[in-house]
């Protein structure tokens, strides 16, 4: 990946992470200030519908955000994954070992901690995957607060872990969070996928053609019982990366460049605002110690950092990979703690695991995510602040 592209990506993600924090804070204000909480509820429940002939889609605004706008986020994630696999760091197997092991350990350990605390409760166990995710935008936003104290190699290592982590989250959603299937809708989705592959094989480079078929795919997947956001990933993997359009642009690169600011500064902050609101009335500190929020918070805060730091340390000692010379062990620990910032993807998986608005689970999962995220952000920032110095 060209260095200018990396710098632009990190700059956008860092700034977007700061906006994400502000949106989450605003959600907490709106869900707790008298009068504003009513407006917040009306905003989330605002009905929107689209009707084209016999096709009818009617959802509250919250679900349009979670099912519709987040599909665009997953489209961007898919484009980033495809680029990394074909041309980026993941195209060289040796470069994947350390971040790959770190990401896998960082997925497994939090899930096991959550399962250990919630074993025997089949409803609560649906949330086992909530603490497995890392929010790259939020994590890089915290790193941005440290300025030039942090070496670029540490940011890239965090980015690599988060990208593989996103791939794991996509697979988890596809396998474990699929509802009752509609085979007629799946058949339409299958034909749409065939159409997208055909466009790629015949050398079509106009993005509009892929968007039209992709919209059909999204509707079919939405109706099928498979979560609609996965349509964005499938669409991303069919858009040409190495071909060029009439203007000499790679369609995939051009689309990624176009979508990135919209996702960073509109879609993810809007998602955070819609999903991070927790009414504090009636809550006590002991609520965090209940199995669901405790499992999520401990999974993010302890599971992530312990597993990632431990597996990287072991892999380096066994000479399976090597860290950049400017990454010290304290820096790696601070970065591992930041991987416990699960915010966006954790909230999203929570919305799939539990019914939004559920009087217990709908709040317990958000309480755990926010607690684990804040603890991880504070510890990671503190360690990195103490273990680094401004660049000369």
N, C-alpha and C positions, 0 to 999 in steps of 0.2 A: 504494500500500500504506500503511495507517495507520502512523503513526510508532511507536505502541506495539507493533504487530505486528513491525515491523523490529527494535526493541530486544529484544523477547523472542526473536526468531529468532537475532540475533547473540549474545545471552547464552547461549542453549542450545548453539549451535554452538561458541562459545569454550570453554565448560566441557566439552563433549563432546570437543573436540580435546585437551584436557589429559588426559582419561580415556583417549583413544585412544593418546597417547604412553605412558601407564603400561602399557596392555595390550601394546603392542609391546615395551616393555622387559621385561615379565614373560615374553613368549614367548621372548625371547633367553636369559633366565635358565633357563627350563624346558628349552630345547633344548641347553643346554651344561653344566648341573650334573649330575654323576654321580648316577644314580638317578632324578632328575626327568625326564631325557630319555626314559626308558622309559615313565613315566607319561604324558608328553606324546604319545608315539607311540601308546600305547593309547587315549588320549583322542580323537585324530584319526581312528583306525581303528575306533572303537567302532561296531559294526553296528546300524543301526536300519532297521526295515521296517514298512510299512503295507500291509495287505491288506484290500480290500473287495470281496468276490466275486471276479470274475476280475482285478480291478485289483490289481497288486502292484508296490510301489515299495520297493526295497532298496538302501540306500547307506550308506557309512561316514559318521560324523558330520561330517567335513570337507566332504563334498559336500552334506549337508543344510544346512550353514551357507552354502556358496557358491551353491547353486542355490535354496534355500528362503528362508532369512532375508534374503539379499541381494535377493530379489524384493520384499520389503517395503521395503527401502532404495530400490529403483528406483521403487516405488509412491510413496514420499514425494518423490523427485526429480521424478517426473511431475506430482504435484500442485503442487509449487512452480513448475515450468515453465508449467503451464497458468494458474496465478494470475498469474504475471508477464506472460504473453502477453496475457491478456484484460484485466487490471486494473492491472498493475504498471508498472515502468519500461519493459518491452519493448512496451507498448501505444502508446508514443510513439516513432516511428521515429528522431527526432533523438537520443534518449537511448541508442539501441542502437549508434550508429556506433562510438564509441571502444571500449567493451568488446567489441563484436562483432569489430572488426578485431584487437584485442589477443588475443582468444580464438583466432581463426583462425590468427594468426601463431604463437601459443603452441602450437598443435597441429602445424602444418606443420614448424616449424624442428626441434623435438626428433626428430620422425620421420625427417627427412632426415639428421640427424646419426647416428642409430642405423643407418639404411640404409647410409650411407657407410662405416661401420666394419664392417658385417656383410654387405656385398654379395658374392654368390657362394656363400653358405651358405644353402640353401633352408630348413633347419630353423630356424636363427637368425633369418632374416628374418621368421618368423612373429611375432616379438616387436617389430616396428617401432612398434606403437602403444602399447607400455608406457609410454614417457616422455612421451606426449602429454597426460596427465591432470593435473589440479590437485585436491588434496584440500582442500576448503573448510574442513572441521572442524579439521584439523590446522593450516592456515594461520591461521585465526581464533584457534586456541588459542595460537599464538605471539604474535599481536597482543594477546591478553588479558594476556600477561605484561608488556606495556608500559603497561597501564592507560590513564589519560586523556591520555597523550602523543600518542595517535593520533587525528586528527579522524574523526568519523563518516563524512564523505564518502569518505575513503580506504577504510574498511571496506566501504562500499556499492559502491565501484568494484570492489574485489576480489570481492565477492559477485556482482556482475553478470558479471564475467569467468568466474568459476567455474561459474555457472549455464549460460552459453552453452557452456562447456567440457564440462559434463556432457551437454548435448544432442549435442555432437560425439562424445563417447564412446559414447553410446547408438547413434548412427548407425554408428559404426565397428564396434561389436559386432555389430549386425544384418547389416551387409554383409560383413565380413571374417572373422567368427568363428562361422560357421554350418556345422555338420557335414552329413553326408549326410542328405537330407530324407526324412521319412516322409509321403507325401502324404495317407494316411488320417488321420494325426494332425493334419496341417495343415487338413484339411477340418473336423475337429471344432473346432479352434481358430477357424476362420473362422466357424462357426456360433455359437460362444461370443461372438465379437466382435459379430456381428449381434445377438445377444441383448442384449449390453450397450448397444449403440446404441439398440435398441428401448426398453429401460428408460429411457434418457435422453430419447428423443423423446416417450414417453408420460408424462413428468413424474414418474417414480418417484423418491422422495427417500430411501427407506429404504436405509441403507448395507448392511444385511445382504443385501439382494437382489443388490447388486453383488458382494458378497464371495462369495456362493455361485457365481454364474456366473464370477467371477474365478478361483475355485479350479479350476473345470473348465477354464478357459482355461490356467491355469498347468500343470496336468497334461498337457494336450494339447500345449502348446508344449514341455514337458520331453521328451515322447516323440517330438517331430517332428524334432529335430535343430537347431532354432533355440534359442538359449540361453534358458532358462526365465525369467531375470530380466526379459526384455523384456515378458513378460506383465504385470508390474507397471506399466510405463509405459503400455501400452494401456489397462489398467484405469483408471489415473488420469485419462486424457483423456476417459473416458466418464462419470465421476462429476460430477453437476451442481455448478457453482460459483455461479451466479447465482440458482438456485432456492432455496427455503427449505423445511425440513421442518416437521412439525407443531409443533415447539418454536421455530420461527423461525430455525433455524440453516442456514447454507449447508452442505450435505453435504460438499463438498470441503474447505472451510475447517475444519469440525469434525473430519474425519478427519485432515487435516494436523496440526492442533493436538494430536490424540490420539496420533498416531504419532511425532511429533518427539522427545519425551523417550525413548521406547522405542528408537528408532533411534540417537539420540546416545549413550545411556548403556548400552545392552545389545547391540544388533545390531552396530554398527560396532566397539566394543571386542572383542566375541567374534570377529568376523571377523579383526581385527588379531591377536588372540592365536593364532588357528588358522593364520594365513598368514605371520606375520612371523618365525617361528622359523628360525634359521640355525645349524647346528652349525659351530662355528669350528675344530673339530679337523681338522687337515690343511690349513686355509686359510692363505694368506700374503697380505701386502699386494699382492703381484704379481697375485693373483687378480682384483683390481679392475680391472687393466689389460687383462684379456682382452676380446675384442671385445664379447660380450654385456653383461656388467656395465658396461664402459666406455661403450658406446653408450647405455645407459640413464642412467647417472650423468651423463655429459656432456650428454645431451639435456635432462635435468631441470635441471641446474645452469647450464649455459651457454646452451642453446637457448632455454629458457623466458624467462629474464630479458633476454637480448639481443633476442629477437624482440618481446617485449611492450613493453619500454621503447622500442625503436627505432621500432616502428610507431605507438605513441602519440605520440612526439615528432614524427614526420613528419606525422601526421594533424593535430596541433595547429598545426604550422608552415604546413600547407596550408589551415588554417581549415576542416577537415572536422568539427571538434568542439572543445570547450573543456573543460579540467579545472576543477574547483572551485577557487576562489581560495586555499583553505587547504591545497591539495595542492602541495607544492614538488617540483622535479625530483628532489632526493635522496630524498624520500619515495616518489616514483613508482618510483625504482630499487629501493628496499628492498622495496616491494610486489611489483615484478616478480620479484625474487629469491624471495619467498615463494611465488609461483606455481609454482616448481620443486619444491614439496612435493607429490609425486604419490601418496603413500602408498596410501590405500585403493583408489582406482580403478586405480592402476598395478599393485598386487598382484593385483587382480581380473582385469585384462586378462592379466597374466602367467599366471594359473591357466587361462585359456582358450587362450593361445598355446602353452604347454608343459604336458606331463603333470605334475601334482603328484607330487613324490617322485622325479622324474627325477634321476639321480645328478649330472648337470651342469646342465642348463637349469633344473631345479626349484630349484636353489640360486643359480645365476648371476643369474637375474632378480631374486630377492629381495635379493641382495647389491648389485646396481646400484640398485634402488629405495631401499633404506635409505641407501646412500652419497649418492646424489643428493639425497634428502630432507634428510638431516642437514646437508649442505653448504649447501643452499638456506636451510634454517631458520636456521643460524648466521649466514650472510651477511646475510639479510634482517633478522634481529633486530638485528645490529650496526649496519647502516646506519640503520635506523629509530631506534635508541637514540641515535645520534650526531646525527641530523638533526631530532630533535623535542624539544620541551620540555613538561613537565607543564602542563595547562591551569590557568589562574589560578582 
